[in-house]
Amino acid sequence: MISRAEWLRTTLLATSLAFTFTGPVLADSTVLPDKTPAEFKVTDFLLDNGMEVVVIPDHRAPIVTHMVWYKIGSADEPPGKSGIAHFFEHLMFKATTNHAAGEFDRAVSDIGGSNNAFTSYDYTAFHETVAPSALEQMMGFEADRMRNLILTDDVIKTERDVILEERRSRIDNNPQAVLDEEVDATLWQNQPYRIPVIGWMQEMEQLNRTDAVAFYDKYYRPNNAVLIVAGDVEPETVKALAEKTYGKVARGPDLPPRIRPVEPEQNTKRTVTLADARVSVPSFSTQWVVPSYHTAKPGEAEALDLLAEILGGGNRSRLYQALVVKQGIASNAGAYFQGTMLDDTNFTVYGAPRGDAKLADVEAAVDAEVARIASGGVTPDELEKAKDRYIRSMVFARDKQDSMAEIYGSTLATGGNVQDVQQWPDRIRKVTADEVKAVAARYLVLARSTSGYLLPQQQAGN
């Protein structure tokens, strides 16, 4: 069980230089080409209790991925209760009135399957990968723990100790993670994305049974959930099984719209610096608040996606070619856009020096590449190649059921729908070079950025 935000941060720098993606989040905003073979056609329907179901058939292997996405994440937590969403992800693996603690995990293991869960700012997801014959059993377990958990004080205390230790090991003992938290808290002045998904330690220590039960009763309902089933299944079979299992769970009260505090106008450049003896190579990142796919004007998010790809999405990107290949001053440099968020999101550039190069030189070179696009735009050729890489990458994504399930699940859990996913290739193809230049000039302004610097201890005074 991991925090989605933590997983993203530990993998983004490595994957941002990969061939097809600007980062893991990119897959959340991508989709198959329009002319999808009949065997891959997606079906979407609602159960009577309000649970949305999406079926993505793929009959090439006798495997099925089963995911339940709850439209509740850390940004929805009550003030002073940070970490409750991630905490409750852990509690979902405890005993219910029908199954002992650990029984679900053993059932998955016994049939050679896999299961896990993750929490993000905007959603919490639970997933299993098993043989199709076990799908009904997985649905039964998930439907059961949706409402039948047994939450005692002992269970709460034991699992609270687990998440406190998780914070110590994943965050407090990791200089990069500590800096990331401080950068987020500085980038976001009002929006709840400033609060870490895992929570602040002093608030996590106070989480109790009353908090957990209130959270469970409010958010863990079928009408606040999306079921994604991808793999060797037929829509009719999934519908029948879903009605037999999830369909028996009572609908909960309708929840109000997810309206959160919004950012004030940002007019300053802010910096955060952390020097630590455990750091051997300095690095930096610069972030801006930008629209997400859910909040952007038509075409803006698509242009930001392509801007991230052209600027720093892989070894063909401007940053990689200029800083790593030609100038030889950077060990890595890239950019990413976290487009699949419920509210506004962030656009990030980053880099680290190589050899005798200075961090300041790398940062200046990155800033120069950003300014070059903002003033001069991108060429038609590099724009078309970026579009082609995006579209082709989703053909390859079809080879992984969990990727397809995450594409649809994250989109639906952040205000989108199946049509948004299916129409994404056409929207990408329509982006013009002028639109890419416009979003760079409008949003990537250094005077409104937040930069984080991770330095070796001896550079603390520099």
N, C-alpha and C positions, 0 to 999 in steps of 0.2 A: 504494500500500500504506500503510494507516494503522492506527494503534492505535485499537481501538474506543472505549476510554475517552477518548482525545483527541478523537475525533469527537463523542462525546456531550457533552463539556464545551464544545466550540466552538459547539454548536447548541442546547443545552438552554435557555439564557436566552431565545433568540428564539422557539423553538417552544413554550415553556411558556405563552406568552400567546396561542397560536393557538386556533382555535375548538374543535377536537375533542380535542386531546391535552394531557396534563400534561407530556409530553416524549417523545423518541424511544423510551425504554425502555418506555413504556406500550404501544406497539404489540406488544412482545414478550409481553405478558400478555393480549392480547385476541384475539378470534376472531369468526368469522361467526356469525350467529344459527343456532339449531338447525335450522330448516326451510330447509336449503340446497338449492337446485335440483340436480337429478341431475347436471348437467354440471359441478358444482363439488364433487362428493363426493370425499373424500380416501381414498386407498388407502395402506396401510402393510404392509410385508412385510420379511422378513429373507433375505439371501443366505446360502448355505451357510457362507461364511467369517465370518459374524457381522455383516456390514455392514447397518445398517438403512436402508430406502429408503421415502421418503414421496413420493407423487405427488399433485399438486394440479391437476387438469385445468381449463383455461380456454381455450375455443376461439374467443374473440371476435377474436383477432388472431394471425397466424402468427408467434408469438414464444415462446421458452421460456427460463426462468431455471433455471440448473443450479448448485446449491450443494453443496459438501462441507464439513461441519462436523466438526472433530476435537475430541474431548472433552479438550482440553488448553489451558490458558491460563496466564497469568502467575502465578496463585495456586498452580499445581502445580509451579513451578520448584524445583529443588534449592537449598538455602541457599547464598548466595554467587554464584549464577548468574542474578541478576535480568536480565531482558531476553532470555533465551534463546528464549522462545516467540515474541516479536515478531521476533527475529533470524532464527529459522527460517522464519517466514512469508516473509521476503525470500529466503532460500536456496531456497525451493520454486520460484522463477522461474528457476533456473539450469539448466545442461545436465543431461540424463540420458543413460543409455547408448543411448537411442533417438532423442533429439532434441537439437539444438544449443541453446545458450543463446539466448533470444529467439524461437525458432521457434514456441512456443505463442502468444506475444503477436502475432506476425505473422499467424498463422493466424486468430486472432480478428479482427484488424484487417482482413484481406483480405476477410472476408465481412460487414464492416460491424457486427460485434458489439462488445461491451464486456466487460472482465474486470477483476477486482481482488481484494483480500483484506483482511481485518482481524483484529486480535488483541484479545481482551478478557481479563478476569480468569479466565474459566471456559471459554473456547473459542477456537479459531482457525478462520476460515471462508474459503473460496475460492469465487469465483462468476463465472459467465459468463452473458451474455444474448445469444442468437443465434437464428437461424432454426431451426425444428424439424429441418430436414434436416442440420444440423450437430451435433445432439445426440450422435450416436455418436462423432464426432470429439472433442468436448469430453470425453466420458467416457474415451476412449482416452488423451488427454493427462493427465487427472487421475489415472487409474489408474496410468499410467506413472510419474509423479513421486511417487506414494505410496511407491514402494520403490526406484526406479532413479536417484536423484540421484547426480551425480558431485561429491563434496565434496573439493576439493583445498585445500591451504594457501593458494594464491593466491586462490581463490574466497572463502575465509573472510576473508582479510585485506581484500580489496576491499569486500566487503559489510559487514564490521564498520565500516570507515571511513564507509560510507553511513549506518548507523544512529547512529553517534556524531554525525555532522553533523545528522542528523534531530533528535536530542535537543537539540543546541545551538539549532537554529532554532525548534523547536516548543515547547520547555520553557524552556531557559535564557534565551532572548531574549524571553520572554513573562511579565510579572509575574503575570498571572492563573494561568497554568499552574504557575509556581513556588509560588504560594500554595496552589493546589489540592493539590499534592504534600505540602506541609507539613501541611495540614488532614487529609488522608488518614492521614498518618503519626501524627497526634495522635488522630484519631477511633478508629482501630484500634490497640489496644495489643498484641494478640497475633496477630490474624488476618492472613494474607498479603495481604489487600486493602490493607494499609498500604503495600505496595511498589508503585511505579509500573509500569504495564504495559510501558513502554518500557525500564525498568530504571534502576538507579543508574549514573552515569557510570563510577565507579571499577571496578564489576563488569563493565559492558559492555566496557570496554577489555581485559579479561582473557579474554573468550570466545574459544574456540579450536576447532580441528577435532575434537578428542577430545570436547569438550562437545557439539558439533553432531551428531556421529555417534551418540553415546549417546542423545541426545534423540530423534533420528530413529528409531532402532531400537526404542525403547521405546514411542513414542506414535503414530507414523504407520503405523497398521495398519488394515485394514478393520473389525476388530471394535472399534475405538475411534473409528469414524466414522459419521456420518449423512449420507445423500445425500437432498437435497430437489430435486425437479424440479417446477416449476410452469409451466403454460402450455398451449400447443396440442399436447398429447400424450395418449395413452391409456395406462392403467396396464400393459396387456399389452405394449405396445411398450417402455416404460421397463424393465420387468422383463427382457425378452429382451435388450435392449442392456446392462443392468447386469450380467447374468450373463455376457455375452460379453466385457465389459471388466473391471469390478471383480471379477467372480466368479473371475477367473484369478489374483488376488492372494492369496497365501497368508495364512491367518489367523495373527495374532501370538499370543504368550503372553497368557494372561488377566491383566489388570491388577488390582491390589488396589483395593478401594473408595477413593473420593476423600475420605478423612478428613483434615481439616486442623485445625490448632490453633484453638480456640474462644476467644471473648472472656471475660475475667474480668468479674465484676460491676463496672459503672461507677458510681461514686458522686461524681464531681467534675464541675464545669463547667470546661472548658478553652478558652482563646482563643489564636489565632494571628494576628499582625499583620505585615503587610508594607507598608512605605512605599517608593514608587518614583517617581522624577522623571517617568517616562513615563505615570503615572496622572493623569488630569485630573478624573475623577468618582469619589468613593469608593463602595464597595459592601461588602456583608456577606452572609454566608450562615451559617445555623445548621443543624447536622446531628445526627441521633440514630441510634444503632444500633437497627434494628427487624428483625423476621422477614421473610424473602422468601417467595415462593410455595412454595419447596421446604422451608422450615423452619418455617413458621407453623402454628399450630393451625387447624383448619377454620374458614374464614370470616374470619380475621384479615387475611390479605393482601388479600382483596377489599375489606375495610373500609378498609384503609390506602390502596388505590388510589382509592376514592371520597372518602376524606378529602383526599387530595392534589388531586383534581379540584375539590371544593367549596371548599377553602381557597385554592388558588392555581393552578388549572388553566387559566385563560384569562380573557378579559375579562368573564365572568359570575361569576368567583370572588369570594370575600369580600375577599381581599387587594387585588385589582385595583379592585374597586368602592370599597372604603374608602380606600385610600391614593392611588390614581391618579385616580379619578373624583371622589370626594367631598371628601377632604381636600386633594388636589392636592400632596402632599408627596413623591411618589415618581415617578420616571421609569419604573420597572418594579418589580414585586413578584410573587412566585409561590411555588409549591411543587412538588416532584416526589418520586416514590417509585420507586426502581429495583427493581421487584419480581422480575424474572427473573434471579436469581442463585442459585448453588449453595448458598451459605451465607447467614447473616444479611446484611442489606443496610443501606442508609441511607435516611432520610427527610430531605428538605432544604427549608428555606424561605430566601428570599433577597430582597434589595431594594437599591435605590440611590435617593438623593435627587434632587429636581428643584428647580431654581432656588435660592432661598436656604435651603431646608430643610436641616436637619442630619441626618447619618447616624444619630445617636443617636435622633432623633425617628422616623425610619423604622423602626429596629429595635424601638423601644418599641411602635410601632403594630402591627408584625407580631406581636410577642410577645403583645399584647393580643388579637389575633384568634385566635391559637392557644389562649390561655387561655379565651376565650369559648366555643370549641367543646368544650374539655375539661370545662368546668363546666356549660355549658348545652346542649350538643349541637347538632344540626342540625335544620332543619325537615323535615317529610315532603315538602314541595313541592320544596325544593332537592335533597333526596336523590333523588327520582324523576326530576327533570330531569337530574341528574348520571348516573344510570343510563341514561336515554334517550340522552344524548350519547355515552356509551361504546358502547352497542350500535349506534347509528347509524353511529358512526365506523368500525366494522368492516365495515359494508356498503360504505362508500367505500374501505376498505382493499383490498377485493376487486378494485378497479380497477388495483392495482399488484401485478404478480406478485412482485416482489422483497420487498414488504411481507409478503405471505402466506408466502413462503419463509422470511423472517426470523422470523415469528411461530412457525412450527413448528420451525425449526432451533434457535432459541435455547431454546425450551422443552425439546426433546428433549436438547439438549446440557447442560442443567442439572438433570437428574433427572426431568423430566416425561415425558409420553407424549401420543400423539394424543388420547386420551380427555380428558386434562386440558384441552387446547385446546378441544375440542368442547363440553365441559360448562361452560366458563367463563361464558357468558351466564347460565345458570341460577343459578350461584353468585353472580354479581353481583346478579341480581334478588332474591335471598333476603336480602341484607344489610339489616339494620334500622338505624334512626337510633340506637338504643341501642348497637349494635355500633360504629358510627362514633365515637360519644362515648367509648366504652370504650377504643378503641385510642389516641385522642388523649390521654386521661387517663393511660393506662398507659405510653405510650412517649414522648410529647412533653413531657418534664419538663426545664425549663431547668437544673436542678441536675445533670443527666446529659448535657448537650449539649456540642458542640464548635463554636465560632464562629470564622470567619475574616474578617479585615478587610483590605481592599485600599485603601490611602490614598495621596493625593498626598504628595510628599516633605515639603512644608511642614507637614503634619499629623503628622509622625512623633512629635512630643512630646506630642500631645493625648491 
